Amino acid sequence: MASSDTVLLVIDAQESFRARADDWAETANPAVLDNIALLVADARGRGERVVWITHSEPGSGGVFDPAQGFVRVIDELGPLDSEDAVTKTTINSFLSTDLDERLRSAGVRRVVICGIRTEQCCETTARAAADLGYEVDFVTDATTTSAIPASGPLAAVSGEDIMRRTESILAARGFATIIRTSDRTGIAAAR
């Protein structure tokens, strides 16, 4: 285990999302996997822990049901056997797992967040981490989401607008420092 007080949380970068081909094709940030890979390589180079978090909905019959075979980290991201893996059943990565215990026992004070569904699991985990007393860096260009279609009186919202809104709320309310992949890695992020 690395001895740094910083950990990279890779949230829901899992095959479940690619199993929904139409949704994945419309992702707001097609470079998300390249940027996550840059962050992972950087964290490993710094001796920081990498925690791979996946979302599971046992018995649902959908793409998040482990029985379907998609609840696994996207293959090309290459998690190492020595790195922590956590499976959650809630949007908040802390609520249904022992993640907080693991991080505290390792002396972690700062979490760096990237992954899939900017406004859902990534944002919710950032807020929870801040509430638990962690310093939070939110790497928006290493997250992605999809548009929300119009429904009844509600207007459609683009994935890009959702990502910008998440940045604004997290920063303005003090939940996280918003950074880019290049801020951590010194390497220009993919676009």
Backbone bond lengths (Angstrom), bond angles and torsions (degrees), N, CA, C in turn:
res aa  C-N    CA-C-N  psi(-1)  N-CA   C-N-CA  omega(-1)  CA-C   N-CA-C  phi
1 M - - - 1.440 - - 1.534 110.53 -
2 A 1.298 115.49 141.36 1.461 120.58 177.96 1.525 109.70 -71.40
3 S 1.309 116.40 155.33 1.459 120.19 -175.38 1.522 113.42 -105.28
4 S 1.293 119.04 7.94 1.463 122.71 -178.58 1.526 110.96 -71.28
5 D 1.333 116.53 155.41 1.462 119.98 176.47 1.530 111.53 -89.09
6 T 1.332 116.51 9.03 1.467 122.56 179.20 1.526 109.37 -117.69
7 V 1.325 115.61 140.48 1.464 121.19 178.38 1.530 109.13 -131.04
8 L 1.327 115.58 143.54 1.464 121.93 173.53 1.518 107.74 -95.92
9 L 1.331 116.65 120.07 1.458 121.91 175.19 1.524 108.38 -99.13
10 V 1.315 116.49 115.72 1.468 121.94 176.95 1.527 105.85 -101.61
11 I 1.321 115.49 106.78 1.460 121.67 -169.86 1.530 111.65 -101.24
12 D 1.306 115.58 120.32 1.467 123.91 171.08 1.524 115.14 57.32
13 A 1.314 117.61 28.10 1.470 120.64 173.06 1.530 105.63 -80.66
14 Q 1.319 114.36 73.70 1.458 120.80 -169.48 1.520 111.56 -128.95
15 E 1.319 113.89 158.91 1.467 121.14 -176.38 1.531 112.81 -61.76
16 S 1.316 118.25 -19.42 1.466 120.97 179.56 1.524 111.57 -53.35
17 F 1.325 116.65 -40.11 1.465 119.77 -178.26 1.524 111.64 -71.02
18 R 1.311 116.93 -39.07 1.473 118.94 179.04 1.523 111.27 -71.60
19 A 1.320 117.65 -20.49 1.464 121.36 177.26 1.528 110.91 -68.15
20 R 1.322 116.59 -20.37 1.466 121.33 174.25 1.526 106.45 -97.75
21 A 1.312 116.15 78.33 1.469 122.79 -169.43 1.531 113.35 -55.02
22 D 1.318 118.45 -43.59 1.469 120.11 -178.82 1.530 110.62 -63.12
23 D 1.310 116.41 -43.77 1.462 121.84 179.80 1.525 110.12 -64.87
24 W 1.325 116.96 -44.78 1.468 120.89 -178.99 1.527 111.03 -64.38
25 A 1.315 117.65 -36.70 1.466 121.37 179.81 1.525 111.31 -64.67
26 E 1.320 117.50 -24.37 1.466 122.54 -178.20 1.526 112.88 -98.94
27 T 1.321 117.83 13.42 1.463 120.09 -176.63 1.525 110.82 -58.35
28 A 1.323 116.12 142.95 1.467 121.52 -176.97 1.524 112.33 -71.08
29 N 1.315 117.85 -21.28 1.464 121.49 -176.47 1.521 109.64 -133.80
30 P 1.324 118.63 85.74 1.461 121.24 -178.60 1.534 113.66 -61.30
31 A 1.327 118.03 -17.81 1.471 121.45 -178.95 1.522 112.97 -89.26
32 V 1.319 118.13 6.27 1.460 120.91 -173.49 1.533 112.65 -55.41
33 L 1.315 118.47 -44.23 1.465 119.88 -176.56 1.524 111.59 -67.68
34 D 1.333 116.85 -38.80 1.471 119.95 176.49 1.524 110.63 -62.36
35 N 1.328 116.78 -41.96 1.461 120.51 -178.62 1.529 111.55 -70.01
36 I 1.319 117.03 -39.37 1.468 119.52 175.11 1.529 109.71 -60.92
37 A 1.324 117.02 -43.75 1.473 120.45 179.83 1.531 111.02 -60.24
38 L 1.336 117.49 -39.52 1.462 120.74 176.73 1.532 110.83 -62.84
39 L 1.317 117.00 -42.76 1.462 120.75 179.58 1.526 111.65 -65.41
40 V 1.326 116.40 -40.49 1.466 120.41 179.36 1.522 110.26 -63.30
41 A 1.335 116.88 -47.07 1.469 120.43 178.98 1.521 110.59 -60.69
42 D 1.327 116.89 -41.23 1.455 121.29 179.35 1.531 111.40 -64.29
43 A 1.325 116.64 -46.31 1.474 120.49 -179.99 1.526 110.44 -60.72
44 R 1.308 116.06 -45.17 1.475 119.24 178.46 1.524 110.59 -60.72
45 G 1.330 117.20 -41.83 1.459 121.50 179.73 1.518 112.93 -64.38
46 R 1.326 116.77 -29.55 1.465 121.92 178.66 1.531 112.01 -84.58
47 G 1.333 116.53 -7.77 1.460 119.59 -175.46 1.520 113.12 79.26
48 E 1.337 116.25 20.96 1.457 120.79 178.91 1.525 110.03 -89.59
49 R 1.313 114.69 151.55 1.467 120.49 176.54 1.524 109.67 -70.92
50 V 1.320 114.87 148.40 1.461 122.32 171.20 1.518 106.03 -121.04
51 V 1.326 116.18 126.80 1.460 121.00 177.53 1.521 107.78 -115.85
52 W 1.321 115.18 124.40 1.463 122.68 -179.54 1.519 108.25 -97.66
53 I 1.320 116.50 117.37 1.459 121.72 -177.32 1.523 108.47 -112.20
54 T 1.321 115.81 128.67 1.468 120.52 176.33 1.525 108.84 -120.70
55 H 1.328 114.38 155.75 1.461 121.54 179.75 1.517 109.50 -105.86
56 S 1.334 115.73 134.93 1.451 121.59 -176.95 1.524 110.55 -131.54
57 E 1.332 115.38 139.91 1.465 121.91 175.00 1.526 107.98 -129.22
58 P 1.340 116.35 76.43 1.467 120.12 -176.68 1.527 112.46 -56.26
59 G 1.334 114.70 137.06 1.452 120.78 176.98 1.514 115.63 79.30
60 S 1.334 117.86 1.80 1.468 120.43 -176.95 1.526 112.57 -80.20
61 G 1.322 117.48 -21.97 1.460 121.24 -177.85 1.514 114.21 77.42
62 G 1.331 117.93 -2.82 1.462 122.01 -179.43 1.517 112.18 -96.61
63 V 1.329 115.71 -167.42 1.462 121.05 -175.68 1.534 113.33 -69.89
64 F 1.337 117.18 -12.68 1.464 120.04 176.69 1.530 112.29 -99.42
65 D 1.316 116.05 2.89 1.470 120.91 174.67 1.530 107.49 -80.42
66 P 1.329 117.94 120.59 1.467 119.28 -178.10 1.533 113.61 -55.86
67 A 1.320 117.16 -26.24 1.462 120.48 179.49 1.527 112.28 -64.88
68 Q 1.325 117.98 -20.55 1.460 121.89 -179.69 1.531 112.34 -82.16
69 G 1.335 118.12 -15.04 1.463 121.91 175.17 1.521 116.51 88.85
70 F 1.320 118.24 6.66 1.473 120.26 -177.22 1.533 113.80 -100.37
71 V 1.325 117.51 -7.51 1.470 121.01 -178.99 1.525 108.02 -83.38
72 R 1.325 113.67 74.89 1.468 122.23 177.48 1.520 107.87 -155.26
73 V 1.316 115.54 151.28 1.463 120.78 -179.71 1.524 109.29 -59.92
74 I 1.307 116.30 141.18 1.464 121.93 177.91 1.525 108.60 -53.77
75 D 1.313 115.16 126.03 1.461 122.65 -169.29 1.522 114.59 -50.62
76 E 1.323 117.95 -44.81 1.463 118.68 -173.88 1.526 114.09 -71.90
77 L 1.319 118.06 -8.57 1.463 119.77 176.46 1.525 112.03 -77.70
78 G 1.299 117.63 -20.85 1.459 122.64 169.51 1.512 117.13 59.89
79 P 1.343 118.62 58.19 1.457 118.35 175.02 1.530 110.84 -60.15
80 L 1.315 115.97 145.84 1.454 121.33 177.63 1.526 109.58 -90.72
81 D 1.315 116.59 147.63 1.464 120.36 178.87 1.526 111.74 -59.15
82 S 1.321 117.14 -27.57 1.465 121.45 -178.13 1.527 113.09 -79.81
83 E 1.329 117.55 -8.40 1.464 120.96 -178.47 1.525 110.54 -90.27
84 D 1.325 114.97 148.49 1.458 120.64 -179.51 1.518 111.38 -66.05
85 A 1.318 115.70 142.90 1.459 123.07 173.71 1.525 107.33 -128.15
86 V 1.316 115.95 132.19 1.463 122.14 -178.67 1.520 106.87 -130.01
87 T 1.322 116.43 134.49 1.462 120.90 174.85 1.520 107.59 -113.61
88 K 1.318 115.50 127.45 1.461 121.65 -178.30 1.525 110.30 -112.93
89 T 1.308 115.80 160.14 1.467 120.98 175.91 1.529 110.76 -122.78
90 T 1.332 116.20 10.03 1.459 122.44 178.67 1.529 108.75 -127.97
91 I 1.310 117.17 165.72 1.462 121.84 178.49 1.531 110.13 -66.56
92 N 1.314 117.72 -39.74 1.455 125.03 178.47 1.534 108.60 -77.26
93 S 1.312 117.75 120.51 1.471 121.40 -176.83 1.519 113.51 -67.40
94 F 1.315 117.96 -14.86 1.465 120.98 -179.76 1.528 112.54 -91.57
95 L 1.313 117.65 -32.10 1.462 122.03 -167.46 1.530 114.31 -63.55
96 S 1.306 118.30 -45.44 1.467 120.97 -174.78 1.531 112.63 -105.38
97 T 1.334 116.35 19.91 1.469 120.83 -176.95 1.526 110.57 -137.10
98 D 1.318 115.55 177.22 1.468 121.50 173.89 1.530 110.77 -100.88
99 L 1.324 117.28 25.23 1.462 121.88 -175.94 1.530 111.97 -57.68
100 D 1.320 117.99 -46.25 1.465 120.23 -179.15 1.535 110.22 -59.57
101 E 1.314 117.29 -44.55 1.477 121.03 178.79 1.525 110.97 -60.26
102 R 1.312 116.71 -44.49 1.463 120.64 179.69 1.529 111.35 -60.78
103 L 1.337 115.79 -45.89 1.460 119.91 -177.59 1.526 111.41 -67.43
104 R 1.313 116.74 -44.03 1.471 119.92 -179.77 1.526 111.05 -64.24
105 S 1.322 117.40 -40.75 1.470 119.61 -179.45 1.529 111.37 -66.89
106 A 1.324 117.16 -22.51 1.474 121.36 178.17 1.527 111.79 -93.17
107 G 1.328 118.05 -0.21 1.462 121.22 178.97 1.514 114.48 76.35
108 V 1.317 117.40 23.20 1.469 121.77 -179.41 1.528 109.57 -72.37
109 R 1.326 114.89 134.09 1.469 121.30 176.30 1.521 111.68 -118.61
110 R 1.344 117.36 -23.49 1.469 121.70 -176.74 1.531 109.20 -126.17
111 V 1.342 115.48 134.75 1.457 120.68 173.60 1.528 108.72 -115.41
112 V 1.311 115.09 138.72 1.460 122.82 175.22 1.524 105.26 -110.28
113 I 1.330 116.63 123.51 1.466 120.89 -171.89 1.519 111.74 -111.34
114 C 1.339 114.54 131.40 1.462 122.69 172.65 1.524 107.34 -145.07
115 G 1.326 117.46 166.81 1.458 119.30 176.47 1.512 113.85 145.14
116 I 1.311 114.09 -159.01 1.459 120.76 -173.80 1.528 110.46 -112.73
117 R 1.293 113.05 139.08 1.456 129.15 -174.14 1.520 109.24 77.93
118 T 1.310 113.02 76.88 1.457 123.24 -178.75 1.523 112.21 -44.15
119 E 1.331 116.01 -52.18 1.465 121.52 -171.68 1.519 113.78 -87.92
120 Q 1.306 117.08 -6.58 1.455 119.21 -178.94 1.534 109.76 -104.21
121 C 1.302 117.55 -98.80 1.463 120.25 -173.78 1.527 113.10 -64.95
122 C 1.322 117.80 -36.09 1.477 119.34 -179.49 1.528 110.54 -68.27
123 E 1.325 117.62 -52.16 1.471 120.49 -179.58 1.522 111.33 -63.86
124 T 1.320 117.76 -44.43 1.458 120.73 -178.69 1.525 111.01 -62.03
125 T 1.325 116.70 -40.54 1.458 119.93 177.84 1.529 111.16 -66.95
126 A 1.320 117.17 -37.49 1.470 120.15 177.20 1.526 110.59 -62.12
127 R 1.311 117.24 -44.95 1.462 120.96 179.58 1.536 110.46 -63.03
128 A 1.334 116.13 -44.76 1.470 120.24 179.94 1.526 110.78 -63.45
129 A 1.326 116.94 -42.05 1.467 120.87 179.42 1.526 110.32 -60.74
130 A 1.329 116.52 -43.85 1.470 120.05 178.29 1.525 110.23 -62.56
131 D 1.324 117.42 -42.89 1.461 121.07 178.70 1.526 111.48 -62.29
132 L 1.324 117.01 -31.21 1.464 121.68 179.12 1.529 112.90 -82.30
133 G 1.342 116.35 -3.37 1.453 120.21 175.66 1.510 116.38 98.59
134 Y 1.321 117.74 5.98 1.462 120.41 177.05 1.528 110.32 -80.62
135 E 1.310 116.98 149.02 1.454 121.50 166.79 1.528 105.13 -79.08
136 V 1.320 116.74 139.44 1.462 120.41 -172.84 1.525 110.30 -126.05
137 D 1.338 115.71 126.22 1.458 122.26 168.55 1.522 106.60 -108.48
138 F 1.322 116.54 123.86 1.468 122.32 -178.62 1.520 107.60 -108.68
139 V 1.324 116.62 115.46 1.469 122.03 -174.50 1.537 108.18 -97.92
140 T 1.315 115.62 85.03 1.462 120.47 -171.42 1.517 113.28 -59.51
141 D 1.338 119.09 -38.12 1.464 118.51 -178.43 1.529 112.13 -76.03
142 A 1.328 116.62 2.10 1.467 121.85 171.71 1.531 108.95 -114.04
143 T 1.349 115.05 26.38 1.466 122.13 170.57 1.520 107.11 -129.11
144 T 1.308 115.73 168.43 1.460 120.71 173.92 1.515 109.80 -156.08
145 T 1.303 114.66 164.77 1.459 122.44 174.95 1.525 107.79 -154.83
146 S 1.306 116.11 -176.11 1.464 121.78 177.11 1.518 109.04 -125.25
147 A 1.300 115.48 162.45 1.466 121.37 179.32 1.522 110.40 -63.02
148 I 1.313 114.25 155.21 1.462 120.92 172.03 1.520 106.07 -106.31
149 P 1.340 117.87 119.84 1.464 119.80 -178.00 1.527 111.70 -71.26
150 A 1.319 115.52 158.58 1.464 120.83 176.12 1.525 109.06 -62.00
151 S 1.323 115.20 145.59 1.463 120.13 179.94 1.527 108.08 -148.33
152 G 1.325 116.33 113.18 1.457 120.18 -178.66 1.522 109.98 58.29
153 P 1.330 117.68 -126.47 1.463 120.24 -179.07 1.541 113.72 -80.01
154 L 1.321 116.45 -5.22 1.466 120.03 -177.62 1.522 111.30 -86.82
155 A 1.309 116.41 132.48 1.464 121.96 -179.97 1.524 110.57 -77.74
156 A 1.305 115.86 156.30 1.464 121.42 173.95 1.530 108.87 -68.09
157 V 1.327 115.39 150.78 1.459 121.19 177.02 1.518 107.70 -129.82
158 S 1.318 116.94 127.10 1.465 119.94 -178.95 1.529 110.19 -72.07
159 G 1.307 115.53 156.03 1.460 120.57 176.24 1.516 111.81 -60.23
160 E 1.317 116.14 -38.65 1.469 120.63 179.00 1.525 110.93 -63.49
161 D 1.336 117.10 -41.40 1.460 120.27 177.97 1.530 111.27 -65.59
162 I 1.309 116.67 -37.93 1.469 120.37 177.73 1.527 109.95 -62.58
163 M 1.320 116.71 -43.49 1.465 120.38 -179.65 1.529 110.86 -63.74
164 R 1.336 118.36 -43.31 1.465 121.68 179.28 1.527 110.84 -64.91
165 R 1.322 116.62 -41.03 1.461 121.14 178.22 1.529 110.15 -60.89
166 T 1.321 116.68 -44.03 1.467 120.37 179.51 1.525 110.56 -60.44
167 E 1.331 116.67 -45.46 1.468 119.92 176.89 1.522 110.80 -56.82
168 S 1.319 116.53 -48.30 1.464 121.23 -176.72 1.518 111.77 -61.35
169 I 1.309 117.05 -47.01 1.466 120.96 -178.01 1.523 111.07 -66.03
170 L 1.323 117.51 -47.70 1.465 119.79 -178.53 1.523 111.54 -61.61
171 A 1.322 116.93 -42.15 1.468 120.33 -178.39 1.528 111.44 -73.72
172 A 1.324 117.23 -47.87 1.463 120.51 -175.51 1.520 112.46 -65.41
173 R 1.293 116.98 -31.78 1.466 120.96 -178.04 1.534 112.35 -94.10
174 G 1.340 116.73 2.74 1.454 120.72 174.84 1.519 115.74 77.12
175 F 1.317 117.36 16.64 1.462 119.96 178.92 1.527 112.27 -76.26
176 A 1.342 116.91 -31.16 1.468 119.28 -173.75 1.519 110.71 -156.50
177 T 1.316 114.31 158.53 1.453 122.21 167.80 1.519 105.75 -93.97
178 I 1.314 117.11 126.97 1.460 121.57 -179.42 1.523 108.08 -87.79
179 I 1.325 115.57 124.47 1.458 120.99 178.54 1.520 109.54 -131.55
180 R 1.315 115.54 170.89 1.461 122.97 175.83 1.522 108.10 -111.63
181 T 1.299 115.72 162.20 1.464 120.85 178.29 1.519 110.89 -53.33
182 S 1.311 116.62 -43.26 1.468 120.32 -178.19 1.534 112.87 -64.85
183 D 1.339 117.42 -25.59 1.465 120.45 176.37 1.520 111.15 -64.05
184 R 1.310 117.66 -32.79 1.471 121.69 179.61 1.519 111.75 -89.16
185 T 1.332 116.24 -39.32 1.456 119.54 -169.06 1.521 113.77 -98.26
186 G 1.344 116.88 -22.84 1.456 119.79 -173.55 1.511 112.68 75.75
187 I 1.343 115.65 3.14 1.471 121.92 179.86 1.507 107.78 -109.71
188 A 1.323 116.98 135.61 1.462 120.73 177.17 1.531 109.40 -58.51
189 A 1.322 115.76 128.47 1.448 120.94 -178.88 1.529 110.74 -73.30
190 A 1.320 114.34 156.03 1.466 120.39 175.45 1.524 108.12 -70.65
191 R 1.311 115.67 156.41 1.480 120.58 178.39 1.497 110.55 -126.23
